[in-house]
Amino acid sequence: MAMESDKLYSDPFAYDLAKDILTKGEAFNEDAINISIDNILSTIFSERLFKASFGSSLQLMLFESIVNDQQLENILDGIVDSLKKWEPRIYVVEPDCKADFDPATYVLTLQIPYVIIKSGIVNSYDTNIRVA
């Protein structure tokens, strides 16, 4: 029989920034999902205790020299694979995903469009990452 304290920690909770309250369940808004994507992409494999496969290889790839389109494609494929595995609230629109690297400024630009499965809302995770 589960104790009350076990149940408390097994139920998902989400913090609603707009209402400044803690709610039971999952957050399905764009801000919460983008924060989750940030967390996935900024976590290196084996960095999260008890979930060694959580994260992405993006941080490790940033130290490699990006000299051709195939390397950008590999980075993008790794990101999409991680998001498919660790962000079940979204469907990544793979054909529209883009990665671009500007060697003059050492900036990697990512555009990852997605659909929130529960609501059908289309959004995009867009970021610039300085590589060096």
Secondary structure, 3 states (H helix, E strand, C coil): CCCHHHHHHHCCEEEECCCCEEEECCCCCHHHHHHHHHHHHHCECCCCCCCCCCCECHHHHCCCCCCCHHHHHHHHHHHHHHHHHHCCCEEECHHHCEEEEECCCCEEEEEEEEEECCCCCEEEEEEEEECC
